[in-house]
Each structure stands twice: as structure tokens, then as C-alpha cells.
Amino acid sequence: MRAMGATHQRGHLQPWIAFLGLLAAVGLPLDSADGWRLLPREGAFGWIVILLLAAAAYAAVKAERSPVTAILLALASCAGAWAALDILPGLAGHTGPGFWALLLTAWLLAWALVSQLAAIKPRAGPAGFALKLAIPLIFGAWLLVFWQVIVIALQVPFVLIPPPSAIWSKLISSIPILAADFRQTFLKAVIAGYVLGCGSGFLVAILVDRVPFLQRGLLPVGNLVSALPIIGIAPIMVMWFGFDWPSKAAVVVVATFFPMLVNTVTGLAASQPMQRDLMRTYAANYWQSLFKLRLPEALPFIFNALKINSTLALIAAIVAEFFGTPIVGMGFRISTEVGRMNIDMVWAEIAVAALAGSVFYGVIALIERASTFWHPSFRT
């Protein structure tokens, strides 16, 4: 049924690719001021259109998955995207239907490529990892392409949202500033606060598990404190710990403490009663049962808290920097550059923060996979 559904989907997709590719190649004008054309364009663009049309015709005839089809679809979609972006600056504000037909043809070719890649069963090893990485990379690249095209073609004001090309140029030209902000916010405040918050939450969870009345008295208070908004506690932490990174680390500690506490307490109670009875028949004391049975069972819950806190810590540190900081830091830079209308610099900081948070999350996920390989969610 799954294979039939995929074949049916491709059957609907290929005629649209061929039709739009034909229109982009021979008929529709690129510029809204131009008239109808009946011949392919000259120069490199004409060859790119021919390549698109060839790929469209091949994809329309061949509905099967093969390396040749995948390579052709990849080359044609990349060529179409490159052609659209190359001619886009000269068509800003007056793009014709031929341009949109070209762009949609390239996008549908990429869609057909992703459909073929997604239908492949991933294998272990570098090849499987590359396959899992290729699909989100293609999807993300096309999001950037559409972002660039829409902003330039529709002439969206720069102060509302800059194109990705401007953000990239600002990021490359501002590496020293971005590196200093990254060092201040991430390497100092986030890492220190993350380690202290998660570590203290884990230790308190062990204490709560060991002393039952704390679970009934401390957890409700913890839930109340965890509901406090970061924007409310950040100024208080600045007054307590000063304007430098320790106050931001304190905010991160508060933000990450209770997710770790709640998840660890829940995980320690995840073992089955029969398993705990078996440990008692072996005359295991509390600590032996904890390290041999209950902590391994709680690892998925603990890593769930670690992954949640990996992004929450960065958000907390950036928000805390809005309420007093030295003249460096991601939050400081964002708030300052917004006031100066340097929106490209703001987006460059956002890109660095997103990349740092994603890498941090990915590292925690890799450690989780290596530590909890026995869990059913990782079985293939």
C-alpha cells in the first residue's frame, strides 16, 4: 500500500513538472513587461531551461526510483534554482509568469527528488547518515530560496525582513563581533547555567526520591516557580549578581532546574514493581537498586530534560541580556541593533543562536543514543 501510494503521488506530480517546465522553456515571459516568447532563451539560461525540460520529460516518463533519476532530478532542480536566483535582481518588482513557472518547476523537481530519497529505507553507517541529512538539507535550502525570491521579487522592505543573501553578507563581515557575543552568551552564561541547573536538579531529584515527604511538599512549589516568566526574574538576578554573565547564568539555572527535577523524579518511578521486587529478593539496598535498576530506567527521562534545557538555556540567557549586560552578548546585540534598524545584524545573531542551539541539541541527542541504545525507541 505504501509503495502504491508513493507511485500514485509521483504519477500526479510528474505531469505538472513537465507542463511547467515546457511553459518556462518556450512560452511565458520572465519579465511582466515582456511579450510572449516562442523560442528558448539565449545563453546559459537557455541551456538551463533545456536541462530542466529534459529532466521533467524523463521524470514524467520514468516513475521508478533509480540513481540516474535521482542524479538528474538533483542537477535539474539545482540548475533551476540557480537560474532563478541569477536573474532575480533584474526582475525585482516585475517578475513575469515565466520566472514563476521556472521556479516552481525546479521546486517540483526537488520535491520529486525528496520523495525518492524518503522512500529509501535508511541503513546504518555513513550512507544512512548522509541520507537522513540530505532530506532536511534540501528542504531547508529551498526554504531559503523561496525566502530570497519572495523578499526581492515582491520588494519587501528591508526593515521588515532582509533577504538571506544580506544576512549572509552581514554574518561574514561581522565574524569578530558575533564570535565575541557567542563567547559571552553561550560559552559563559549558557554552559555554566546549564551545568549548574541540570546538575542541581538531578541531585535534588535523588533527594526527593529518597525522602518521600519532599515529593509531596517540594514538587508543587517547584511547579509554581517553574511557571515564573523569565522576563520577570531576569531583572532580579541582575540586581543580585551584577551586569556580567553570572546573572545570566543564574537565570539559566532557574529555567533549567525544574524541568530536570520533574523529569528525573518521573523517570525514577518508571521501573516496574516486579523489577523492584526482584532487586529486593537479591537483598539490594537503596543505592544498589538506584544505580543498577532505577537510574538506567530513568535515562530516557533525564535525556529528555537535557534536550529541552539545551534550547531553553539559550533562550533564557538571551532574554536575560535584555535587562542589563556589558557591551557584548547576543541579547545585547539584538536589542541594540533593532534600535539602530540594523535588521541584517539582528538576523545574523539569530542565525548564530539557532546554529549554536541546534548543535548543542544534536550533541545531547548523540550522547543519548550512545547511552540508551537499548531503549525501544532506538531499535531498528
C-alpha positions in Angstrom: 0.0 0.0 0.0 2.8 2.4 0.8 4.6 1.7 -2.5 1.3 2.1 -4.4 0.7 5.4 -2.6 4.1 6.7 -3.5 3.7 5.7 -7.1 0.3 7.3 -7.2 1.7 10.5 -5.8 4.6 10.6 -8.3 2.0 9.9 -11.1 0.2 13.1 -10.1 3.5 15.1 -9.7 5.3 14.3 -13.0 2.7 15.8 -15.4 2.9 19.1 -13.5 6.7 19.1 -13.7 6.6 18.5 -17.5 3.9 21.1 -18.1 5.5 23.9 -16.0 8.9 23.1 -17.5 7.5 23.3 -21.0 5.9 26.7 -20.2 9.1 28.0 -18.6 11.2 26.9 -21.6 9.2 28.1 -24.6 6.4 30.4 -23.7 5.9 32.6 -20.7 7.8 35.8 -20.3 10.3 36.3 -17.5 9.5 40.0 -17.2 6.0 41.2 -16.7 6.7 43.9 -19.2 7.8 41.5 -22.0 5.6 39.8 -24.5 5.0 36.2 -25.3 8.1 34.2 -26.5 8.1 31.1 -28.6 11.8 30.3 -28.6 14.1 29.2 -25.7 16.2 31.9 -24.1 19.7 32.5 -25.3 23.0 31.9 -23.4 23.4 29.9 -20.2 19.8 30.4 -19.2 18.6 28.6 -22.4 20.7 25.6 -21.6 19.5 25.5 -18.1 15.9 25.5 -19.3 16.7 22.7 -21.7 18.2 20.8 -18.8 15.0 21.4 -16.8 12.8 20.3 -19.6 14.9 17.2 -20.2 14.7 16.3 -16.5 10.9 17.0 -16.5 10.3 14.8 -19.5 12.5 12.0 -18.0 10.7 12.2 -14.7 7.3 12.2 -16.4 8.1 9.0 -18.2 10.2 7.3 -15.5 8.2 6.9 -12.3 10.7 4.4 -10.9 13.4 5.1 -8.4 16.9 4.8 -9.7 20.3 6.5 -9.1 20.1 8.0 -12.6 16.7 9.6 -11.9 17.9 11.0 -8.6 21.0 12.5 -10.0 19.1 14.1 -12.9 16.5 15.5 -10.6 19.2 16.9 -8.3 21.1 18.6 -11.2 17.9 19.9 -12.8 16.5 21.3 -9.5 19.8 23.0 -8.6 20.2 24.4 -12.1 16.7 25.8 -12.0 17.2 27.4 -8.5 20.5 28.9 -9.6 18.9 30.3 -12.8 16.0 31.8 -10.9 18.3 33.5 -8.3 20.7 34.7 -11.0 18.1 36.6 -13.0 16.1 37.7 -9.9 17.8 41.0 -9.2 17.0 42.3 -12.7 13.3 41.3 -12.3 12.7 42.8 -8.8 9.2 44.2 -8.7 8.2 43.0 -12.2 8.7 39.2 -12.3 6.7 37.6 -15.1 4.9 34.2 -15.2 7.8 32.6 -16.9 10.0 33.2 -13.9 7.5 31.7 -11.5 7.0 28.7 -13.8 10.8 28.2 -13.8 10.9 28.4 -10.0 8.0 26.1 -9.5 9.4 23.6 -12.0 12.7 23.5 -10.1 10.8 23.2 -6.8 8.7 20.3 -8.1 11.9 18.6 -9.3 13.3 18.9 -5.8 10.1 17.6 -4.4 10.3 14.5 -6.6 13.9 14.0 -5.5 13.0 14.2 -1.8 10.1 11.8 -2.4 12.5 9.3 -3.9 15.0 9.8 -1.1 12.3 9.5 1.6 11.2 6.2 0.2 14.6 4.6 0.6 15.0 2.6 3.8 17.9 4.2 5.7 20.8 1.9 6.6 23.4 2.0 9.3 26.7 3.7 8.7 27.8 6.8 6.8 25.4 6.2 3.9 22.4 6.1 6.1 23.5 9.2 8.0 24.1 11.0 4.7 20.6 10.1 3.5 19.0 11.3 6.8 20.9 14.5 6.4 20.2 15.1 2.8 16.4 15.4 3.0 16.3 18.2 5.7 19.2 20.0 3.9 17.3 20.0 0.6 14.1 21.2 2.4 16.0 23.9 4.3 17.8 25.1 1.2 14.5 25.6 -0.7 13.1 27.5 2.2 16.0 29.9 1.9 15.5 30.1 -1.9 11.8 31.0 -1.5 12.6 33.5 1.2 15.2 35.2 -1.1 12.8 35.2 -4.1 9.7 36.4 -2.3 11.6 39.3 -0.5 13.3 40.5 -3.7 10.5 39.8 -6.2 7.9 41.5 -4.1 10.3 44.2 -2.8 9.5 43.6 0.9 11.0 46.5 2.9 14.4 45.7 4.4 13.4 46.7 7.9 10.7 44.1 7.9 12.7 41.1 6.7 16.1 41.2 4.8 16.9 38.6 2.2 19.1 35.6 3.2 21.9 37.0 0.9 22.1 40.2 3.0 22.1 38.2 6.3 24.9 36.1 5.0 27.0 39.1 3.9 26.5 40.7 7.3 27.4 37.5 9.1 30.6 37.1 7.1 31.7 40.7 7.6 30.9 40.6 11.4 32.6 37.4 12.5 34.7 39.1 15.2 31.6 40.7 16.8 29.5 37.6 16.5 32.3 35.5 18.0 32.6 37.8 21.0 28.8 37.7 21.5 28.8 33.9 21.2 31.6 33.6 23.8 29.9 35.9 26.3 26.4 34.4 26.0 26.9 30.7 25.1 30.3 29.7 26.4 30.0 31.6 29.7 26.4 32.1 30.7 24.6 29.2 28.9 27.2 26.4 29.6 27.7 27.4 33.3 24.0 27.9 34.0 23.1 24.6 32.1 25.6 22.5 34.1 24.6 24.1 37.4 20.8 23.9 36.7 20.7 20.4 35.4 23.2 19.1 38.0 21.4 20.6 40.9 18.0 19.5 39.6 19.3 15.9 39.3 20.7 15.9 42.8 17.6 17.3 44.3 15.5 14.7 42.4 17.6 12.0 44.1 17.0 13.6 47.4 13.2 13.9 46.7 13.1 10.2 45.8 15.0 9.3 48.9 12.8 11.4 51.2 9.2 10.9 50.2 7.7 13.9 52.1 9.8 16.2 49.9 8.0 14.9 46.9 4.6 16.0 48.3 6.0 19.3 49.6 8.7 20.4 47.1 7.3 19.4 43.7 4.2 21.7 44.0 6.4 24.6 44.9 8.8 23.7 42.1 5.9 23.7 39.6 4.9 27.1 40.8 8.4 28.5 40.5 8.8 27.0 37.0 5.8 29.0 35.9 7.5 32.3 36.7 8.3 34.2 33.5 11.9 34.7 32.6 11.2 38.3 31.8 10.2 38.8 35.5 13.1 37.1 37.2 15.9 38.4 34.9 15.9 42.0 36.4 16.0 40.5 39.9 19.0 38.3 39.0 20.8 41.3 37.5 20.4 43.2 40.8 21.6 40.2 42.8 24.6 39.1 40.7 25.6 42.1 38.7 25.6 43.0 35.0 28.1 40.5 33.8 27.4 36.9 32.7 26.9 35.4 36.3 23.4 37.0 36.4 22.5 35.4 33.1 23.8 32.1 34.3 21.6 32.4 37.4 18.6 32.9 35.1 19.6 29.8 33.1 19.8 27.8 36.4 16.3 28.8 37.4 15.0 28.0 33.9 16.7 24.5 33.7 16.4 23.4 37.3 12.8 22.3 37.4 12.5 20.5 34.1 15.4 18.3 35.2 13.8 17.8 38.6 10.4 16.8 37.4 11.7 14.5 34.6 14.2 12.8 36.9 11.6 12.2 39.6 9.2 10.8 37.0 12.0 8.6 35.5 13.0 7.2 38.9 9.4 5.9 39.3 9.3 4.4 35.8 10.7 0.9 36.8 8.1 -1.9 37.1 7.1 -3.2 40.6 8.2 -6.7 39.6 11.7 -5.4 38.8 11.9 -3.6 42.2 10.7 -6.8 43.9 13.4 -8.8 42.2 16.1 -6.4 43.4 14.7 -6.8 47.0 15.0 -10.6 46.6 18.6 -10.0 45.8 19.0 -8.1 49.1 19.9 -4.9 47.2 19.8 -1.8 49.3 18.5 1.6 48.1 21.7 2.7 46.4 22.3 -0.6 44.6 18.8 -0.6 43.3 19.2 3.0 42.3 22.3 2.5 40.2 21.6 -0.9 38.9 17.9 -0.5 38.0 16.2 2.8 38.5 18.7 5.2 37.0 19.1 3.2 33.8 15.3 3.1 33.5 15.2 6.9 34.1 17.9 7.7 31.5 15.3 8.5 28.7 13.5 10.9 31.0 16.8 12.5 32.1 17.9 13.0 28.5 14.5 14.4 27.6 15.1 17.1 30.2 18.7 17.7 29.0 17.4 18.2 25.4 14.6 20.5 26.5 17.1 22.5 28.6 19.6 22.7 25.8 17.4 25.2 23.9 15.7 26.6 27.0 19.0 27.7 28.4 20.0 29.7 25.3 16.6 31.4 25.2 16.8 32.3 28.9 20.3 33.7 28.6 19.5 35.9 25.5 16.3 37.2 27.2 18.2 38.0 30.4 20.7 40.1 28.5 17.9 42.5 27.5 17.9 43.7 31.2 21.4 44.7 31.8 24.7 43.5 30.3 28.1 44.7 29.3 28.5 45.9 25.7 28.7 42.3 24.4 26.4 39.4 24.2 23.7 38.1 21.8 20.8 39.6 23.6 22.6 42.9 24.0 23.4 43.0 20.3 19.9 42.1 19.2 18.3 44.8 21.4 20.8 47.4 20.3 20.8 46.7 16.6 17.0 46.7 16.5 17.0 50.2 17.8 19.5 51.2 15.1 17.4 49.5 12.4 20.3 47.2 11.5 18.0 44.3 10.9 20.5 42.2 9.0 22.8 42.2 12.0 19.8 41.1 14.2 19.1 38.2 11.8 22.8 37.3 11.8 22.7 37.0 15.6 19.6 34.9 15.4 21.3 32.6 12.8 24.3 32.1 15.1 22.0 31.4 18.1 19.9 28.9 16.1 23.0 27.2 14.9 24.5 27.0 18.4 21.3 25.7 19.9 20.9 23.1 17.1 24.4 21.8 17.5 24.0 21.7 21.3 20.8 19.8 21.0 22.4 17.4 18.5 25.3 16.7 20.8 22.9 15.8 23.6 20.9 13.6 21.2 24.1 11.7 20.1 25.1 11.1 23.8 21.6 9.9 24.5 21.7 7.4 21.6 25.1 6.1 22.8 23.8 5.8 26.4 20.3 4.4 25.8 20.9 2.2 22.7 18.9 -0.5 24.5 15.7 1.6 24.5 12.9 0.5 22.2 12.8 3.9 20.5 16.3 3.4 19.1 15.8 -0.2 17.9 15.7 -0.6 14.1 
